[in-house]
Amino acid sequence: MPNLTFDGTAKQYGTVDSATLITESSYFVGANLNIVNTAPRPDGKMVGAQAVALRVSVTIRLSITARSSASGHFV
């Protein structure tokens, strides 16, 4: 299973653009993906520490089987 990793945070890229995987397409099929944002886990003190693991924008169909790191978010 492929590992997709990225360490971007909201402070660096903005929350939406900190995603490890961003898809913007008419058709998207993702299967058996390990999506990991390797940025440090937010501690509640640092502003902009949050990060997104997966951001998906599709117009027709989305079929996805994915695993995310425990601290990642899906948008």
All heavy atoms as TSV, in Angstrom:
chain	resi	resn	atom	element	x	y	z
A	1	MET	N	N	0.843	-1.169	0.000
A	1	MET	CA	C	0.000	0.000	0.000
A	1	MET	C	C	0.894	1.240	0.000
A	1	MET	O	O	1.796	1.346	0.825
A	1	MET	CB	C	-0.889	-0.034	1.246
A	1	MET	CG	C	-1.993	0.953	1.193
A	1	MET	SD	S	-3.195	0.864	2.541
A	1	MET	CE	C	-3.418	-0.843	2.835
A	2	PRO	N	N	0.683	2.187	-0.904
A	2	PRO	CA	C	1.535	3.372	-0.959
A	2	PRO	C	C	1.324	4.298	0.227
A	2	PRO	O	O	0.213	4.442	0.735
A	2	PRO	CB	C	1.124	4.062	-2.256
A	2	PRO	CG	C	-0.196	3.505	-2.612
A	2	PRO	CD	C	-0.314	2.168	-1.970
A	3	ASN	N	N	2.409	4.899	0.679
A	3	ASN	CA	C	2.360	5.906	1.737
A	3	ASN	C	C	2.545	7.279	1.111
A	3	ASN	O	O	3.561	7.541	0.468
A	3	ASN	CB	C	3.481	5.682	2.763
A	3	ASN	CG	C	3.243	4.454	3.594
A	3	ASN	OD1	O	2.171	4.255	4.130
A	3	ASN	ND2	N	4.254	3.608	3.688
A	4	LEU	N	N	1.566	8.159	1.288
A	4	LEU	CA	C	1.654	9.541	0.826
A	4	LEU	C	C	1.873	10.395	2.064
A	4	LEU	O	O	1.022	10.419	2.954
A	4	LEU	CB	C	0.367	9.951	0.110
A	4	LEU	CG	C	-0.049	9.054	-1.049
A	4	LEU	CD1	C	-1.413	9.461	-1.562
A	4	LEU	CD2	C	0.975	9.127	-2.155
A	5	THR	N	N	3.008	11.085	2.146
A	5	THR	CA	C	3.325	11.855	3.348
A	5	THR	C	C	3.631	13.308	3.004
A	5	THR	O	O	4.119	13.621	1.920
A	5	THR	CB	C	4.526	11.257	4.103
A	5	THR	OG1	O	5.671	11.294	3.252
A	5	THR	CG2	C	4.262	9.839	4.543
A	6	PHE	N	N	3.314	14.193	3.959
A	6	PHE	CA	C	3.578	15.620	3.820
A	6	PHE	C	C	3.569	16.214	5.220
A	6	PHE	O	O	2.828	15.757	6.090
A	6	PHE	CB	C	2.504	16.267	2.942
A	6	PHE	CG	C	2.720	17.735	2.681
A	6	PHE	CD1	C	3.863	18.189	2.047
A	6	PHE	CD2	C	1.768	18.646	3.063
A	6	PHE	CE1	C	4.057	19.536	1.796
A	6	PHE	CE2	C	1.938	20.009	2.811
A	6	PHE	CZ	C	3.086	20.445	2.178
A	7	ASP	N	N	4.382	17.239	5.467
A	7	ASP	CA	C	4.468	17.798	6.815
A	7	ASP	C	C	4.000	19.253	6.887
A	7	ASP	O	O	4.381	20.004	7.760
A	7	ASP	CB	C	5.885	17.669	7.368
A	7	ASP	CG	C	6.901	18.494	6.584
A	7	ASP	OD1	O	6.543	19.049	5.530
A	7	ASP	OD2	O	8.050	18.584	7.032
A	8	GLY	N	N	3.128	19.665	5.954
A	8	GLY	CA	C	2.641	21.039	5.941
A	8	GLY	C	C	1.642	21.315	7.054
A	8	GLY	O	O	0.883	20.439	7.450
A	9	THR	N	N	1.647	22.547	7.558
A	9	THR	CA	C	0.687	22.973	8.581
A	9	THR	C	C	-0.084	24.189	8.090
A	9	THR	O	O	0.274	24.811	7.098
A	9	THR	CB	C	1.393	23.345	9.899
A	9	THR	OG1	O	2.221	24.492	9.667
A	9	THR	CG2	C	2.226	22.194	10.446
A	10	ALA	N	N	-1.141	24.536	8.819
A	10	ALA	CA	C	-1.941	25.709	8.477
A	10	ALA	C	C	-1.119	26.989	8.559
A	10	ALA	O	O	-1.341	27.928	7.804
A	10	ALA	CB	C	-3.148	25.798	9.396
A	11	LYS	N	N	-0.166	27.027	9.448
A	11	LYS	CA	C	0.681	28.217	9.575
A	11	LYS	C	C	1.482	28.445	8.295
A	11	LYS	O	O	1.670	29.577	7.860
A	11	LYS	CB	C	1.611	28.068	10.771
A	11	LYS	CG	C	2.439	29.300	11.047
A	11	LYS	CD	C	3.240	29.158	12.316
A	11	LYS	CE	C	3.989	30.448	12.620
A	11	LYS	NZ	N	4.719	30.362	13.871
A	12	GLN	N	N	1.934	27.373	7.673
A	12	GLN	CA	C	2.732	27.471	6.452
A	12	GLN	C	C	1.884	27.689	5.203
A	12	GLN	O	O	2.256	28.469	4.329
A	12	GLN	CB	C	3.548	26.191	6.253
A	12	GLN	CG	C	4.574	25.929	7.330
A	12	GLN	CD	C	5.086	24.514	7.242
A	12	GLN	OE1	O	4.346	23.561	7.469
A	12	GLN	NE2	N	6.354	24.380	6.888
A	13	TYR	N	N	0.763	26.961	5.089
A	13	TYR	CA	C	0.008	26.910	3.835
A	13	TYR	C	C	-1.450	27.319	3.955
A	13	TYR	O	O	-2.144	27.360	2.947
A	13	TYR	CB	C	0.054	25.482	3.256
A	13	TYR	CG	C	1.454	24.997	2.993
A	13	TYR	CD1	C	2.106	24.159	3.891
A	13	TYR	CD2	C	2.129	25.388	1.846
A	13	TYR	CE1	C	3.402	23.732	3.649
A	13	TYR	CE2	C	3.418	24.953	1.589
A	13	TYR	CZ	C	4.048	24.128	2.503
A	13	TYR	OH	O	5.329	23.700	2.258
A	14	GLY	N	N	-1.945	27.580	5.151
A	14	GLY	CA	C	-3.385	27.750	5.368
A	14	GLY	C	C	-3.981	26.368	5.585
A	14	GLY	O	O	-3.460	25.378	5.075
A	15	THR	N	N	-5.053	26.275	6.349
A	15	THR	CA	C	-5.612	24.964	6.701
A	15	THR	C	C	-5.965	24.133	5.472
A	15	THR	O	O	-5.563	22.975	5.351
A	15	THR	CB	C	-6.853	25.123	7.589
A	15	THR	OG1	O	-6.474	25.822	8.783
A	15	THR	CG2	C	-7.436	23.775	7.979
A	16	VAL	N	N	-6.701	24.690	4.534
A	16	VAL	CA	C	-7.169	23.928	3.374
A	16	VAL	C	C	-6.016	23.448	2.500
A	16	VAL	O	O	-6.033	22.332	1.995
A	16	VAL	CB	C	-8.170	24.773	2.558
A	16	VAL	CG1	C	-8.552	24.077	1.267
A	16	VAL	CG2	C	-9.405	25.061	3.387
A	17	ASP	N	N	-4.996	24.260	2.333
A	17	ASP	CA	C	-3.874	23.889	1.466
A	17	ASP	C	C	-2.759	23.131	2.188
A	17	ASP	O	O	-1.715	22.865	1.595
A	17	ASP	CB	C	-3.307	25.134	0.777
A	17	ASP	CG	C	-4.270	25.705	-0.243
A	17	ASP	OD1	O	-4.994	24.917	-0.867
A	17	ASP	OD2	O	-4.304	26.936	-0.404
A	18	SER	N	N	-2.975	22.767	3.437
A	18	SER	CA	C	-1.982	21.974	4.160
A	18	SER	C	C	-2.186	20.476	3.949
A	18	SER	O	O	-1.478	19.663	4.532
A	18	SER	CB	C	-2.035	22.281	5.659
A	18	SER	OG	O	-3.244	21.796	6.237
A	19	ALA	N	N	-3.121	20.108	3.099
A	19	ALA	CA	C	-3.458	18.694	2.898
A	19	ALA	C	C	-2.301	17.893	2.319
A	19	ALA	O	O	-1.573	18.364	1.455
A	19	ALA	CB	C	-4.669	18.570	1.981
A	20	THR	N	N	-2.166	16.675	2.793
A	20	THR	CA	C	-1.189	15.745	2.244
A	20	THR	C	C	-1.570	15.359	0.821
A	20	THR	O	O	-0.731	15.274	-0.065
A	20	THR	CB	C	-1.102	14.485	3.123
A	20	THR	OG1	O	-0.699	14.879	4.433
A	20	THR	CG2	C	-0.123	13.470	2.574
A	21	LEU	N	N	-2.854	15.116	0.583
A	21	LEU	CA	C	-3.350	14.770	-0.749
A	21	LEU	C	C	-4.507	15.702	-1.084
A	21	LEU	O	O	-5.474	15.789	-0.332
A	21	LEU	CB	C	-3.831	13.315	-0.791
A	21	LEU	CG	C	-4.487	12.857	-2.091
A	21	LEU	CD1	C	-3.504	12.922	-3.251
A	21	LEU	CD2	C	-5.049	11.456	-1.947
A	22	ILE	N	N	-4.386	16.409	-2.202
A	22	ILE	CA	C	-5.452	17.285	-2.693
A	22	ILE	C	C	-5.877	16.766	-4.054
A	22	ILE	O	O	-5.048	16.600	-4.943
A	22	ILE	CB	C	-4.968	18.744	-2.825
A	22	ILE	CG1	C	-4.564	19.293	-1.463
A	22	ILE	CG2	C	-6.048	19.610	-3.472
A	22	ILE	CD1	C	-3.891	20.649	-1.529
A	23	THR	N	N	-7.172	16.474	-4.208
A	23	THR	CA	C	-7.684	16.064	-5.516
A	23	THR	C	C	-8.748	17.060	-5.949
A	23	THR	O	O	-9.644	17.390	-5.199
A	23	THR	CB	C	-8.291	14.653	-5.488
A	23	THR	OG1	O	-9.421	14.646	-4.628
A	23	THR	CG2	C	-7.285	13.632	-5.005
A	24	GLU	N	N	-8.611	17.542	-7.165
A	24	GLU	CA	C	-9.597	18.415	-7.788
A	24	GLU	C	C	-9.814	17.880	-9.193
A	24	GLU	O	O	-9.006	18.121	-10.089
A	24	GLU	CB	C	-9.096	19.857	-7.811
A	24	GLU	CG	C	-8.906	20.431	-6.415
A	24	GLU	CD	C	-8.330	21.828	-6.410
A	24	GLU	OE1	O	-7.811	22.269	-7.465
A	24	GLU	OE2	O	-8.399	22.473	-5.361
A	25	SER	N	N	-10.882	17.125	-9.364
A	25	SER	CA	C	-11.078	16.471	-10.655
A	25	SER	C	C	-12.551	16.180	-10.897
A	25	SER	O	O	-13.381	16.264	-9.997
A	25	SER	CB	C	-10.285	15.161	-10.707
A	25	SER	OG	O	-10.827	14.245	-9.775
A	26	SER	N	N	-12.862	15.822	-12.131
A	26	SER	CA	C	-14.215	15.394	-12.460
A	26	SER	C	C	-14.455	13.959	-11.999
A	26	SER	O	O	-15.551	13.605	-11.613
A	26	SER	CB	C	-14.446	15.497	-13.970
A	26	SER	OG	O	-14.366	16.839	-14.367
A	27	TYR	N	N	-13.435	13.142	-12.066
A	27	TYR	CA	C	-13.532	11.743	-11.653
A	27	TYR	C	C	-12.316	11.425	-10.792
A	27	TYR	O	O	-11.192	11.745	-11.172
A	27	TYR	CB	C	-13.534	10.804	-12.862
A	27	TYR	CG	C	-14.700	11.017	-13.784
A	27	TYR	CD1	C	-14.607	11.912	-14.845
A	27	TYR	CD2	C	-15.890	10.338	-13.584
A	27	TYR	CE1	C	-15.676	12.122	-15.689
A	27	TYR	CE2	C	-16.968	10.538	-14.421
A	27	TYR	CZ	C	-16.863	11.430	-15.479
A	27	TYR	OH	O	-17.916	11.639	-16.310
A	28	PHE	N	N	-12.523	10.773	-9.673
A	28	PHE	CA	C	-11.397	10.376	-8.830
A	28	PHE	C	C	-11.704	9.031	-8.197
A	28	PHE	O	O	-12.779	8.821	-7.655
A	28	PHE	CB	C	-11.142	11.398	-7.730
A	28	PHE	CG	C	-10.088	10.958	-6.744
A	28	PHE	CD1	C	-8.754	10.977	-7.099
A	28	PHE	CD2	C	-10.429	10.503	-5.478
A	28	PHE	CE1	C	-7.773	10.561	-6.219
A	28	PHE	CE2	C	-9.458	10.090	-4.581
A	28	PHE	CZ	C	-8.126	10.124	-4.953
A	29	VAL	N	N	-10.760	8.134	-8.301
A	29	VAL	CA	C	-10.846	6.856	-7.622
A	29	VAL	C	C	-9.537	6.668	-6.875
A	29	VAL	O	O	-8.467	6.708	-7.477
A	29	VAL	CB	C	-11.059	5.680	-8.607
A	29	VAL	CG1	C	-11.061	4.356	-7.859
A	29	VAL	CG2	C	-12.355	5.867	-9.389
A	30	GLY	N	N	-9.620	6.504	-5.574
A	30	GLY	CA	C	-8.441	6.239	-4.767
A	30	GLY	C	C	-8.642	4.920	-4.048
A	30	GLY	O	O	-9.726	4.654	-3.536
A	31	ALA	N	N	-7.646	4.088	-4.024
A	31	ALA	CA	C	-7.780	2.778	-3.384
A	31	ALA	C	C	-6.535	2.454	-2.589
A	31	ALA	O	O	-5.413	2.660	-3.062
A	31	ALA	CB	C	-8.020	1.707	-4.436
A	32	ASN	N	N	-6.751	1.967	-1.377
A	32	ASN	CA	C	-5.665	1.464	-0.530
A	32	ASN	C	C	-4.538	2.465	-0.368
A	32	ASN	O	O	-3.385	2.183	-0.703
A	32	ASN	CB	C	-5.136	0.145	-1.084
A	32	ASN	CG	C	-6.224	-0.905	-1.162
A	32	ASN	OD1	O	-7.023	-1.031	-0.239
A	32	ASN	ND2	N	-6.283	-1.628	-2.244
A	33	LEU	N	N	-4.845	3.646	0.123
A	33	LEU	CA	C	-3.861	4.699	0.321
A	33	LEU	C	C	-3.617	4.932	1.805
A	33	LEU	O	O	-4.560	5.003	2.583
A	33	LEU	CB	C	-4.360	6.019	-0.289
A	33	LEU	CG	C	-4.746	6.009	-1.758
A	33	LEU	CD1	C	-5.382	7.334	-2.135
A	33	LEU	CD2	C	-3.527	5.736	-2.612
A	34	ASN	N	N	-2.372	5.058	2.190
A	34	ASN	CA	C	-2.024	5.538	3.522
A	34	ASN	C	C	-1.706	7.016	3.377
A	34	ASN	O	O	-0.687	7.374	2.792
A	34	ASN	CB	C	-0.794	4.810	4.091
A	34	ASN	CG	C	-1.122	3.421	4.554
A	34	ASN	OD1	O	-2.204	3.164	5.067
A	34	ASN	ND2	N	-0.185	2.514	4.374
A	35	ILE	N	N	-2.580	7.872	3.879
A	35	ILE	CA	C	-2.426	9.315	3.755
A	35	ILE	C	C	-1.986	9.838	5.121
A	35	ILE	O	O	-2.741	9.780	6.087
A	35	ILE	CB	C	-3.734	9.973	3.318
A	35	ILE	CG1	C	-4.177	9.365	1.984
A	35	ILE	CG2	C	-3.572	11.476	3.217
A	35	ILE	CD1	C	-5.591	9.708	1.604
A	36	VAL	N	N	-0.754	10.335	5.189
A	36	VAL	CA	C	-0.171	10.707	6.470
A	36	VAL	C	C	0.355	12.132	6.419
A	36	VAL	O	O	1.204	12.449	5.593
A	36	VAL	CB	C	0.988	9.755	6.842
A	36	VAL	CG1	C	1.563	10.107	8.205
A	36	VAL	CG2	C	0.530	8.308	6.806
A	37	ASN	N	N	-0.169	12.996	7.289
A	37	ASN	CA	C	0.420	14.315	7.448
A	37	ASN	C	C	1.401	14.190	8.596
A	37	ASN	O	O	1.020	13.904	9.725
A	37	ASN	CB	C	-0.622	15.384	7.736
A	37	ASN	CG	C	-0.008	16.764	7.635
A	37	ASN	OD1	O	0.905	17.082	8.377
A	37	ASN	ND2	N	-0.489	17.559	6.708
A	38	THR	N	N	2.674	14.375	8.320
A	38	THR	CA	C	3.721	14.141	9.310
A	38	THR	C	C	4.069	15.390	10.120
A	38	THR	O	O	5.058	15.399	10.843
A	38	THR	CB	C	4.994	13.587	8.638
A	38	THR	OG1	O	5.402	14.486	7.606
A	38	THR	CG2	C	4.741	12.202	8.048
A	39	ALA	N	N	3.242	16.435	9.995
A	39	ALA	CA	C	3.452	17.627	10.825
A	39	ALA	C	C	3.269	17.242	12.290
A	39	ALA	O	O	2.513	16.319	12.603
A	39	ALA	CB	C	2.449	18.712	10.442
A	40	PRO	N	N	3.941	17.932	13.203
A	40	PRO	CA	C	3.770	17.610	14.617
A	40	PRO	C	C	2.306	17.746	15.044
A	40	PRO	O	O	1.588	18.617	14.548
A	40	PRO	CB	C	4.629	18.660	15.330
A	40	PRO	CG	C	5.595	19.142	14.303
A	40	PRO	CD	C	4.889	19.018	12.988
A	41	ARG	N	N	1.884	16.888	15.952
A	41	ARG	CA	C	0.511	16.941	16.472
A	41	ARG	C	C	0.302	18.283	17.170
A	41	ARG	O	O	1.154	18.712	17.947
A	41	ARG	CB	C	0.307	15.798	17.463
A	41	ARG	CG	C	-1.114	15.688	17.975
A	41	ARG	CD	C	-1.239	14.525	18.945
A	41	ARG	NE	N	-0.991	13.261	18.296
A	41	ARG	CZ	C	-1.958	12.474	17.825
A	41	ARG	NH1	N	-3.207	12.839	17.927
A	41	ARG	NH2	N	-1.666	11.342	17.251
A	42	PRO	N	N	-0.822	18.979	16.895
A	42	PRO	CA	C	-1.076	20.268	17.546
A	42	PRO	C	C	-1.095	20.133	19.070
A	42	PRO	O	O	-1.625	19.167	19.605
A	42	PRO	CB	C	-2.463	20.662	17.027
A	42	PRO	CG	C	-2.627	19.900	15.755
A	42	PRO	CD	C	-1.867	18.623	15.942
A	43	ASP	N	N	-0.486	21.105	19.749
A	43	ASP	CA	C	-0.439	21.065	21.213
A	43	ASP	C	C	-1.436	22.024	21.866
A	43	ASP	O	O	-1.505	22.115	23.080
A	43	ASP	CB	C	0.978	21.382	21.706
A	43	ASP	CG	C	1.470	22.763	21.291
A	43	ASP	OD1	O	0.679	23.555	20.728
A	43	ASP	OD2	O	2.661	23.045	21.509
A	44	GLY	N	N	-2.215	22.756	21.045
A	44	GLY	CA	C	-3.189	23.693	21.577
A	44	GLY	C	C	-2.608	25.052	21.913
A	44	GLY	O	O	-3.327	25.956	22.300
A	45	LYS	N	N	-1.303	25.212	21.770
A	45	LYS	CA	C	-0.638	26.473	22.099
A	45	LYS	C	C	-0.178	27.222	20.853
A	45	LYS	O	O	-0.310	28.428	20.774
A	45	LYS	CB	C	0.554	26.221	23.014
A	45	LYS	CG	C	0.167	25.602	24.341
A	45	LYS	CD	C	1.378	25.239	25.166
A	45	LYS	CE	C	0.956	24.489	26.418
A	45	LYS	NZ	N	2.105	24.006	27.160
A	46	MET	N	N	0.377	26.494	19.890
A	46	MET	CA	C	0.906	27.127	18.686
A	46	MET	C	C	-0.234	27.437	17.709
A	46	MET	O	O	-1.042	26.563	17.380
A	46	MET	CB	C	1.926	26.223	18.008
A	46	MET	CG	C	2.631	26.898	16.845
A	46	MET	SD	S	3.994	25.931	16.188
A	46	MET	CE	C	3.141	24.949	14.978
A	47	VAL	N	N	-0.324	28.661	17.255
A	47	VAL	CA	C	-1.330	29.064	16.281
A	47	VAL	C	C	-0.983	28.471	14.917
A	47	VAL	O	O	0.167	28.512	14.496
A	47	VAL	CB	C	-1.399	30.607	16.195
A	47	VAL	CG1	C	-2.356	31.042	15.094
A	47	VAL	CG2	C	-1.802	31.199	17.529
A	48	GLY	N	N	-1.987	27.915	14.242
A	48	GLY	CA	C	-1.770	27.374	12.902
A	48	GLY	C	C	-1.116	26.012	12.869
A	48	GLY	O	O	-0.575	25.610	11.852
A	49	ALA	N	N	-1.177	25.278	13.971
A	49	ALA	CA	C	-0.519	23.974	14.017
A	49	ALA	C	C	-1.315	22.872	13.326
A	49	ALA	O	O	-0.774	21.826	13.014
A	49	ALA	CB	C	-0.241	23.571	15.463
A	50	GLN	N	N	-2.616	23.093	13.087
A	50	GLN	CA	C	-3.436	22.038	12.502
A	50	GLN	C	C	-3.033	21.776	11.060
A	50	GLN	O	O	-2.454	22.625	10.399
A	50	GLN	CB	C	-4.932	22.384	12.591
A	50	GLN	CG	C	-5.389	23.478	11.657
A	50	GLN	CD	C	-5.271	24.872	12.238
A	50	GLN	OE1	O	-4.576	25.107	13.213
A	50	GLN	NE2	N	-5.947	25.812	11.615
A	51	ALA	N	N	-3.362	20.573	10.598
A	51	ALA	CA	C	-3.046	20.168	9.235
A	51	ALA	C	C	-4.137	19.242	8.729
A	51	ALA	O	O	-4.839	18.612	9.511
A	51	ALA	CB	C	-1.693	19.467	9.200
A	52	VAL	N	N	-4.267	19.147	7.430
A	52	VAL	CA	C	-5.285	18.321	6.790
A	52	VAL	C	C	-4.603	17.136	6.113
A	52	VAL	O	O	-3.552	17.291	5.498
A	52	VAL	CB	C	-6.067	19.146	5.739
A	52	VAL	CG1	C	-7.049	18.283	4.977
A	52	VAL	CG2	C	-6.781	20.313	6.415
A	53	ALA	N	N	-5.188	15.943	6.235
A	53	ALA	CA	C	-4.625	14.775	5.568
A	53	ALA	C	C	-5.133	14.655	4.133
A	53	ALA	O	O	-4.373	14.356	3.225
A	53	ALA	CB	C	-4.956	13.505	6.347
A	54	LEU	N	N	-6.432	14.903	3.916
A	54	LEU	CA	C	-7.025	14.682	2.602
A	54	LEU	C	C	-8.049	15.762	2.294
A	54	LEU	O	O	-8.916	16.044	3.108
A	54	LEU	CB	C	-7.719	13.314	2.568
A	54	LEU	CG	C	-8.563	12.962	1.343
A	54	LEU	CD1	C	-7.700	12.884	0.096
A	54	LEU	CD2	C	-9.299	11.657	1.578
A	55	ARG	N	N	-7.933	16.389	1.117
A	55	ARG	CA	C	-8.939	17.338	0.624
A	55	ARG	C	C	-9.386	16.862	-0.742
A	55	ARG	O	O	-8.572	16.641	-1.636
A	55	ARG	CB	C	-8.362	18.741	0.509
A	55	ARG	CG	C	-9.442	19.764	0.153
A	55	ARG	CD	C	-8.872	21.144	-0.003
A	55	ARG	NE	N	-8.504	21.330	-1.408
A	55	ARG	CZ	C	-7.649	22.236	-1.838
A	55	ARG	NH1	N	-7.024	23.027	-0.999
A	55	ARG	NH2	N	-7.396	22.346	-3.112
A	56	VAL	N	N	-10.703	16.676	-0.913
A	56	VAL	CA	C	-11.249	16.128	-2.149
A	56	VAL	C	C	-12.320	17.056	-2.701
A	56	VAL	O	O	-13.237	17.437	-1.983
A	56	VAL	CB	C	-11.862	14.726	-1.915
A	56	VAL	CG1	C	-12.452	14.178	-3.192
A	56	VAL	CG2	C	-10.839	13.777	-1.336
A	57	SER	N	N	-12.197	17.425	-3.964
A	57	SER	CA	C	-13.223	18.171	-4.688
A	57	SER	C	C	-13.475	17.441	-6.000
A	57	SER	O	O	-12.594	17.364	-6.850
A	57	SER	CB	C	-12.749	19.598	-4.991
A	57	SER	OG	O	-12.493	20.294	-3.811
A	58	VAL	N	N	-14.672	16.869	-6.146
A	58	VAL	CA	C	-15.006	16.161	-7.380
A	58	VAL	C	C	-16.394	16.588	-7.835
A	58	VAL	O	O	-17.206	17.030	-7.032
A	58	VAL	CB	C	-14.967	14.624	-7.212
A	58	VAL	CG1	C	-13.579	14.147	-6.863
A	58	VAL	CG2	C	-15.966	14.164	-6.174
A	59	THR	N	N	-16.660	16.449	-9.119
A	59	THR	CA	C	-17.967	16.834	-9.635
A	59	THR	C	C	-18.859	15.642	-9.946
A	59	THR	O	O	-20.066	15.784	-9.987
A	59	THR	CB	C	-17.821	17.674	-10.924
A	59	THR	OG1	O	-17.072	16.933	-11.868
A	59	THR	CG2	C	-17.127	18.985	-10.634
A	60	ILE	N	N	-18.297	14.474	-10.151
A	60	ILE	CA	C	-19.109	13.328	-10.565
A	60	ILE	C	C	-19.147	12.219	-9.521
A	60	ILE	O	O	-20.183	11.906	-8.992
A	60	ILE	CB	C	-18.605	12.734	-11.912
A	60	ILE	CG1	C	-18.621	13.801	-13.008
A	60	ILE	CG2	C	-19.441	11.531	-12.319
A	60	ILE	CD1	C	-19.981	14.365	-13.327
A	61	ARG	N	N	-18.023	11.638	-9.193
A	61	ARG	CA	C	-18.048	10.442	-8.365
A	61	ARG	C	C	-16.780	10.339	-7.543
A	61	ARG	O	O	-15.695	10.636	-8.013
A	61	ARG	CB	C	-18.168	9.212	-9.265
A	61	ARG	CG	C	-18.170	7.919	-8.505
A	61	ARG	CD	C	-18.212	6.759	-9.474
A	61	ARG	NE	N	-17.984	5.525	-8.753
A	61	ARG	CZ	C	-18.788	4.493	-8.803
A	61	ARG	NH1	N	-19.838	4.519	-9.560
A	61	ARG	NH2	N	-18.512	3.416	-8.111
A	62	LEU	N	N	-16.936	9.861	-6.328
A	62	LEU	CA	C	-15.790	9.625	-5.460
A	62	LEU	C	C	-15.896	8.230	-4.890
A	62	LEU	O	O	-16.903	7.872	-4.295
A	62	LEU	CB	C	-15.754	10.642	-4.313
A	62	LEU	CG	C	-14.788	10.350	-3.177
A	62	LEU	CD1	C	-13.353	10.510	-3.680
A	62	LEU	CD2	C	-15.047	11.281	-2.025
A	63	SER	N	N	-14.888	7.436	-5.132
A	63	SER	CA	C	-14.787	6.120	-4.521
A	63	SER	C	C	-13.414	6.059	-3.882
A	63	SER	O	O	-12.406	6.124	-4.571
A	63	SER	CB	C	-14.911	5.012	-5.565
A	63	SER	OG	O	-16.167	5.072	-6.191
A	64	ILE	N	N	-13.368	5.941	-2.567
A	64	ILE	CA	C	-12.063	5.982	-1.909
A	64	ILE	C	C	-12.004	5.018	-0.739
A	64	ILE	O	O	-12.954	4.882	0.021
A	64	ILE	CB	C	-11.726	7.413	-1.457
A	64	ILE	CG1	C	-10.301	7.485	-0.934
A	64	ILE	CG2	C	-12.710	7.914	-0.417
A	64	ILE	CD1	C	-9.753	8.882	-0.866
A	65	THR	N	N	-10.906	4.345	-0.656
A	65	THR	CA	C	-10.571	3.535	0.497
A	65	THR	C	C	-9.249	4.079	0.990
A	65	THR	O	O	-8.247	4.004	0.288
A	65	THR	CB	C	-10.409	2.050	0.117
A	65	THR	OG1	O	-11.601	1.602	-0.490
A	65	THR	CG2	C	-10.089	1.220	1.335
A	66	ALA	N	N	-9.248	4.697	2.147
A	66	ALA	CA	C	-8.037	5.362	2.617
A	66	ALA	C	C	-7.891	5.236	4.120
A	66	ALA	O	O	-8.867	5.054	4.828
A	66	ALA	CB	C	-8.066	6.840	2.232
A	67	ARG	N	N	-6.660	5.330	4.581
A	67	ARG	CA	C	-6.367	5.381	6.002
A	67	ARG	C	C	-5.627	6.684	6.244
A	67	ARG	O	O	-4.811	7.112	5.451
A	67	ARG	CB	C	-5.473	4.217	6.413
A	67	ARG	CG	C	-6.163	2.893	6.318
A	67	ARG	CD	C	-5.256	1.779	6.736
A	67	ARG	NE	N	-4.823	2.026	8.109
A	67	ARG	CZ	C	-3.948	1.283	8.741
A	67	ARG	NH1	N	-3.399	0.282	8.141
A	67	ARG	NH2	N	-3.609	1.552	9.976
A	68	SER	N	N	-5.933	7.302	7.363
A	68	SER	CA	C	-5.287	8.558	7.701
A	68	SER	C	C	-4.581	8.403	9.025
A	68	SER	O	O	-4.962	7.578	9.857
A	68	SER	CB	C	-6.330	9.670	7.802
A	68	SER	OG	O	-5.737	10.839	8.292
A	69	SER	N	N	-3.577	9.237	9.250
A	69	SER	CA	C	-2.941	9.264	10.554
A	69	SER	C	C	-3.945	9.759	11.581
A	69	SER	O	O	-4.888	10.466	11.264
A	69	SER	CB	C	-1.721	10.194	10.531
A	69	SER	OG	O	-2.129	11.515	10.260
A	70	ALA	N	N	-3.753	9.415	12.830
A	70	ALA	CA	C	-4.711	9.762	13.883
A	70	ALA	C	C	-4.884	11.259	14.044
A	70	ALA	O	O	-5.950	11.725	14.423
A	70	ALA	CB	C	-4.267	9.141	15.208
A	71	SER	N	N	-3.858	12.052	13.765
A	71	SER	CA	C	-3.972	13.495	13.966
A	71	SER	C	C	-4.371	14.237	12.696
A	71	SER	O	O	-4.515	15.440	12.720
A	71	SER	CB	C	-2.654	14.064	14.501
A	71	SER	OG	O	-1.626	13.864	13.565
A	72	GLY	N	N	-4.564	13.536	11.592
A	72	GLY	CA	C	-4.933	14.188	10.343
A	72	GLY	C	C	-6.435	14.445	10.260
A	72	GLY	O	O	-7.230	13.838	10.962
A	73	HIS	N	N	-6.832	15.352	9.405
A	73	HIS	CA	C	-8.235	15.667	9.191
A	73	HIS	C	C	-8.570	15.496	7.732
A	73	HIS	O	O	-7.730	15.644	6.867
A	73	HIS	CB	C	-8.523	17.132	9.598
A	73	HIS	CG	C	-8.210	17.417	11.010
A	73	HIS	ND1	N	-8.958	16.930	12.044
A	73	HIS	CD2	C	-7.228	18.156	11.568
A	73	HIS	CE1	C	-8.461	17.353	13.182
A	73	HIS	NE2	N	-7.388	18.099	12.925
A	74	PHE	N	N	-9.852	15.201	7.463
A	74	PHE	CA	C	-10.343	15.120	6.097
A	74	PHE	C	C	-11.205	16.342	5.832
A	74	PHE	O	O	-12.029	16.702	6.654
A	74	PHE	CB	C	-11.198	13.853	5.892
A	74	PHE	CG	C	-10.395	12.588	5.975
A	74	PHE	CD1	C	-10.409	11.812	7.112
A	74	PHE	CD2	C	-9.645	12.176	4.898
A	74	PHE	CE1	C	-9.685	10.648	7.186
A	74	PHE	CE2	C	-8.910	11.011	4.952
A	74	PHE	CZ	C	-8.932	10.235	6.101
A	75	VAL	N	N	-11.026	16.990	4.686
A	75	VAL	CA	C	-11.845	18.141	4.311
A	75	VAL	C	C	-12.487	17.853	2.963
A	75	VAL	O	O	-11.877	17.359	2.074
A	75	VAL	CB	C	-10.982	19.431	4.214
A	75	VAL	CG1	C	-11.826	20.584	3.725
A	75	VAL	CG2	C	-10.370	19.742	5.551
